[in-house]
Amino acid sequence: MEPTSVSHELLLDHLQDGVCFVDQENIITYWNKGAERITGFLREDMIGRECETDLLGHGDREGNPVFEAQSPVMRCLGDGSTFEEEVFIQHAEGHRVPVFSRVSPILNSRDEVIGALEVFSDNTSRLQALSRIEELEQLALLCPLTGMGNRRYTQMALDNAFQELRRYGWGFGVLFIDIDHFKQVNDTYGHGVGDEILIMVASALRSGLRSFDFVGRWGGEEFIVLLPNITDDVLKRVAERCQVLVRDATYQHEGKTIQVTVSMGGVLADPEETVEQCVDRADRLMYESKAAGRDRITLG
């Protein structure tokens, strides 16, 4: 059987990717069916036009326009380099489409650039997958109620802090914080109000910390604050500031004002101990605050 003769144009039209040829003046000379499918612009709309036009509206991931001189095609025509880049283009229906673009120079027999070949593919599924991965990572590390780090994230922050303490001598402090009489709040007003109180306390704690401090929800009504580069005096001042901010916070429910207090235990980390031992020390001191009447701070 003799081989069937198939034109290059027919072969290119069967590709899922978009294929575009431009000449040395950046004028489109070929536009395949894949390019039509991805962009919504028909071949007759594009042949004879400049590749980088307002029609396609190239932009980056943040929505900033990619100016003509910065586009992969123009750079390829300028110096003969090959480029790969993620960009967004304007679909014929108005929405933006993420594409992965690969641009290569077309050379004549004297190795002079006489045009460029752009092959681009729809990048939507990849970006959706990356977005989903990022979402799952956030779900795995953040408390969905308070938006702060969950126990796993807090454990990671403590592990990193201990590594820096042992490697570089960068000391840090830990506050173990528990909301006083939280069960009573839930029993009296319900768990919905209890959740609002947790959010209120989390917000109060954040407002009392420095930009580089860390606060995470350890579990239930317990929080852990990690304070880098700190001394005993600063540890006490930060604890007292957080204590006052929580005490002064209020939540209104059916005409009633709800206020809570917290009990705290605070320690400076010891490079000879483990994360568990450090947290346990702060936890025991927090219980001493509870035993002494609550709304107290006990430092060790």
C-alpha positions as CSV (number, residue, x, y, z in Angstrom):
1,M,0.0,0.0,0.0
2,E,1.4,3.3,-1.0
3,P,1.6,6.0,1.7
4,T,-1.2,8.6,1.7
5,S,0.0,12.1,0.9
6,V,-1.1,14.5,3.7
7,S,-0.4,18.2,3.7
8,H,1.5,19.8,6.6
9,E,-1.5,22.1,7.2
10,L,-3.9,19.2,7.6
11,L,-1.5,17.6,10.1
12,L,-1.1,20.8,12.1
13,D,-4.9,21.2,12.2
14,H,-5.2,17.9,14.0
15,L,-3.0,19.1,16.9
16,Q,-4.7,20.0,20.1
17,D,-2.1,22.8,20.6
18,G,-2.4,26.1,18.9
19,V,0.2,26.8,16.2
20,C,1.0,30.2,14.8
21,F,3.6,31.3,12.3
22,V,4.7,35.0,12.1
23,D,7.0,36.6,9.6
24,Q,9.9,39.0,10.4
25,E,7.4,41.9,10.7
26,N,5.4,40.0,13.3
27,I,2.5,39.4,10.9
28,I,0.6,36.2,11.3
29,T,0.9,34.0,8.3
30,Y,-0.6,30.7,9.7
31,W,-3.2,30.0,12.4
32,N,-4.3,26.4,12.9
33,K,-7.5,24.9,14.2
34,G,-6.0,24.4,17.6
35,A,-5.4,28.1,17.9
36,E,-9.0,28.7,16.8
37,R,-10.3,26.4,19.5
38,I,-8.1,27.9,22.3
39,T,-8.7,31.5,21.5
40,G,-12.1,31.6,19.8
41,F,-10.6,33.6,16.9
42,L,-11.0,32.1,13.4
43,R,-8.1,31.8,10.9
44,E,-9.6,34.5,8.7
45,D,-9.7,36.8,11.7
46,M,-6.0,36.4,12.4
47,I,-4.1,35.9,9.1
48,G,-2.5,39.2,8.2
49,R,-2.7,40.7,11.7
50,E,0.2,41.4,14.1
51,C,0.6,38.6,16.6
52,E,0.6,40.9,19.7
53,T,-2.5,43.0,19.3
54,D,-5.2,44.3,21.5
55,L,-7.4,41.5,20.0
56,L,-5.5,38.9,22.0
57,G,-4.6,41.1,25.0
58,H,-1.6,39.2,26.3
59,G,-1.1,39.5,30.1
60,D,0.7,37.9,33.0
61,R,-0.8,35.9,35.9
62,E,-1.5,39.1,37.9
63,G,-3.4,40.6,35.1
64,N,-0.7,43.1,34.0
65,P,-0.5,43.6,30.2
66,V,2.5,42.1,28.4
67,F,3.7,44.9,26.2
68,E,4.6,44.1,22.6
69,A,8.4,44.5,23.0
70,Q,8.3,42.2,26.0
71,S,6.3,39.4,24.4
72,P,8.0,36.0,23.7
73,V,7.4,36.4,19.9
74,M,9.0,39.8,19.7
75,R,12.0,38.8,21.8
76,C,12.4,35.7,19.6
77,L,12.3,37.9,16.4
78,G,14.8,40.3,18.0
79,D,17.6,37.9,19.0
80,G,16.6,34.5,17.7
81,S,16.2,32.9,21.2
82,T,13.7,30.3,22.1
83,F,11.2,31.1,24.9
84,E,8.8,29.2,27.1
85,E,6.4,31.3,29.1
86,E,3.0,31.1,30.9
87,V,0.8,34.0,29.7
88,F,-2.9,34.9,29.5
89,I,-4.6,35.7,26.3
90,Q,-8.0,37.3,25.7
91,H,-10.6,34.9,24.3
92,A,-12.9,36.0,21.5
93,E,-15.8,35.8,24.1
94,G,-14.0,38.2,26.5
95,H,-12.6,35.9,29.2
96,R,-8.9,35.3,29.8
97,V,-7.4,32.0,28.9
98,P,-4.1,30.8,30.5
99,V,-1.7,29.3,28.0
100,F,1.8,27.8,28.0
101,S,3.6,29.3,25.0
102,R,6.7,28.0,23.3
103,V,8.3,30.2,20.7
104,S,11.1,29.2,18.4
105,P,12.9,31.2,15.6
106,I,12.5,30.3,11.9
107,L,15.9,30.7,10.2
108,N,16.9,30.9,6.6
109,S,20.0,29.2,5.1
110,R,22.2,32.0,6.4
111,D,20.8,31.5,10.0
112,E,19.0,34.8,9.8
113,V,15.7,35.1,11.7
114,I,12.9,35.4,9.1
115,G,10.0,34.6,11.4
116,A,8.9,32.7,14.5
117,L,6.8,29.6,15.3
118,E,4.6,29.8,18.4
119,V,3.0,26.7,19.8
120,F,0.6,27.3,22.7
121,S,-1.5,25.0,24.8
122,D,-4.5,25.6,27.1
123,N,-3.0,25.8,30.7
124,T,-6.4,25.9,32.5
125,S,-6.3,22.4,33.9
126,R,-2.7,22.8,35.2
127,L,-3.5,26.1,37.0
128,Q,-6.7,24.6,38.4
129,A,-4.6,21.7,39.8
130,L,-2.1,24.0,41.3
131,S,-4.8,26.1,42.9
132,R,-6.4,22.9,44.3
133,I,-3.1,21.8,45.7
134,E,-2.6,25.2,47.3
135,E,-6.1,25.0,48.7
136,L,-5.5,21.6,50.2
137,E,-2.2,22.7,51.7
138,Q,-4.0,25.6,53.4
139,L,-6.7,23.3,54.6
140,A,-4.1,21.0,56.1
141,L,-2.2,23.8,57.9
142,L,-4.8,26.4,58.8
143,C,-7.6,26.3,61.4
144,P,-10.7,26.9,59.3
145,L,-12.5,28.8,62.2
146,T,-9.8,31.3,63.2
147,G,-7.7,31.4,60.0
148,M,-4.5,30.9,62.1
149,G,-2.1,28.0,62.0
150,N,-3.6,24.7,63.3
151,R,-1.8,22.2,65.5
152,R,0.2,20.7,62.6
153,Y,1.3,24.2,61.5
154,T,2.2,25.2,65.0
155,Q,4.2,22.0,65.5
156,M,6.2,22.8,62.3
157,A,6.8,26.4,63.5
158,L,8.1,25.1,66.8
159,D,10.3,22.5,65.0
160,N,11.8,25.2,62.9
161,A,12.4,27.5,65.9
162,F,14.3,24.7,67.7
163,Q,16.4,24.0,64.7
164,E,17.4,27.7,64.5
165,L,18.0,27.8,68.3
166,R,20.4,24.9,68.1
167,R,22.1,25.9,64.9
168,Y,22.4,29.7,65.4
169,G,21.5,30.3,69.0
170,W,18.4,32.3,68.1
171,G,16.4,32.1,71.3
172,F,12.6,32.2,71.5
173,G,9.8,32.1,74.0
174,V,6.6,30.1,74.1
175,L,3.2,31.1,75.7
176,F,0.6,28.4,76.3
177,I,-2.8,30.1,76.5
178,D,-6.1,28.6,77.5
179,I,-9.5,30.4,77.6
180,D,-11.0,30.4,81.1
181,H,-14.4,28.8,81.7
182,F,-14.8,28.1,78.0
183,K,-17.0,25.0,78.7
184,Q,-19.4,27.3,80.6
185,V,-19.6,29.6,77.6
186,N,-20.6,26.7,75.3
187,D,-23.0,25.3,77.9
188,T,-24.7,28.7,78.5
189,Y,-24.8,30.1,75.0
190,G,-24.2,27.2,72.6
191,H,-21.3,26.2,70.4
192,G,-22.0,28.8,67.8
193,V,-21.3,31.5,70.3
194,G,-18.3,29.5,71.6
195,D,-16.9,29.6,68.0
196,E,-17.4,33.4,67.9
197,I,-15.5,33.7,71.2
198,L,-12.6,31.6,69.8
199,I,-12.5,33.9,66.8
200,M,-12.6,37.0,69.1
201,V,-9.7,35.6,71.3
202,A,-7.7,34.7,68.2
203,S,-8.1,38.3,66.9
204,A,-7.1,39.8,70.3
205,L,-4.0,37.7,70.5
206,R,-2.9,38.6,67.0
207,S,-3.3,42.3,67.7
208,G,-1.0,42.0,70.7
209,L,1.9,40.4,68.8
210,R,4.8,41.7,66.7
211,S,4.7,41.1,62.9
212,F,7.2,38.3,63.1
213,D,5.6,36.5,66.1
214,F,3.5,33.4,65.5
215,V,0.2,32.3,67.1
216,G,-1.5,29.0,66.4
217,R,-4.5,27.1,67.7
218,W,-3.2,24.1,69.5
219,G,-6.6,22.5,70.0
220,G,-10.0,23.3,71.5
221,E,-9.7,26.6,73.4
222,E,-5.8,26.4,73.6
223,F,-3.4,28.6,71.7
224,I,0.4,28.7,71.5
225,V,2.3,31.8,70.8
226,L,5.9,31.6,69.5
227,L,8.0,34.7,70.2
228,P,11.5,34.9,68.5
229,N,14.4,36.9,69.8
230,I,13.0,37.5,73.2
231,T,14.1,37.9,76.9
232,D,12.3,37.2,80.1
233,D,11.2,40.9,80.4
234,V,9.8,41.0,76.9
235,L,8.1,37.7,77.3
236,K,6.3,39.1,80.4
237,R,5.3,42.3,78.6
238,V,3.9,40.5,75.6
239,A,2.0,38.1,77.8
240,E,0.5,40.9,79.8
241,R,-0.5,42.8,76.6
242,C,-2.2,39.8,75.2
243,Q,-3.9,39.2,78.6
244,V,-5.4,42.7,78.7
245,L,-6.4,42.7,75.0
246,V,-8.4,39.4,75.5
247,R,-9.9,40.7,78.8
248,D,-11.1,43.9,77.1
249,A,-12.6,42.2,74.0
250,T,-16.4,41.8,74.0
251,Y,-18.9,39.9,72.1
252,Q,-22.6,40.9,71.9
253,H,-25.2,38.1,72.0
254,E,-29.0,38.8,72.4
255,G,-28.4,42.0,74.3
256,K,-25.7,40.5,76.6
257,T,-22.1,41.3,76.6
258,I,-19.8,38.3,76.8
259,Q,-16.2,38.7,78.0
260,V,-13.6,36.0,78.7
261,T,-10.2,35.8,80.2
262,V,-7.2,33.6,79.6
263,S,-4.7,31.8,81.7
264,M,-1.1,31.6,80.5
265,G,2.1,29.8,81.0
266,G,5.3,31.1,79.5
267,V,8.9,29.8,79.1
268,L,12.1,30.5,77.2
269,A,13.1,27.5,75.0
270,D,16.0,25.4,76.1
271,P,18.2,24.0,73.3
272,E,18.7,20.8,75.3
273,E,14.9,20.0,75.4
274,T,12.5,18.7,72.8
275,V,9.5,20.6,71.4
276,E,7.3,18.3,73.5
277,Q,9.2,19.1,76.7
278,C,9.1,22.8,76.0
279,V,5.3,22.8,75.3
280,D,4.7,20.6,78.4
281,R,6.6,23.1,80.6
282,A,4.5,26.0,79.3
283,D,1.3,23.9,79.7
284,R,2.1,23.0,83.3
285,L,2.7,26.7,84.1
286,M,-0.6,27.5,82.5
287,Y,-2.3,25.1,84.9
288,E,-0.6,26.8,87.7
289,S,-2.3,30.0,86.6
290,K,-5.6,28.2,86.5
291,A,-5.1,26.9,90.0
292,A,-4.2,30.4,91.3
293,G,-7.5,31.8,90.2
294,R,-7.4,32.1,86.4
295,D,-6.8,35.3,84.4
296,R,-3.1,35.0,85.4
297,I,0.3,34.6,83.9
298,T,2.9,32.2,85.2
299,L,6.4,32.3,83.8
300,G,9.2,29.8,84.3
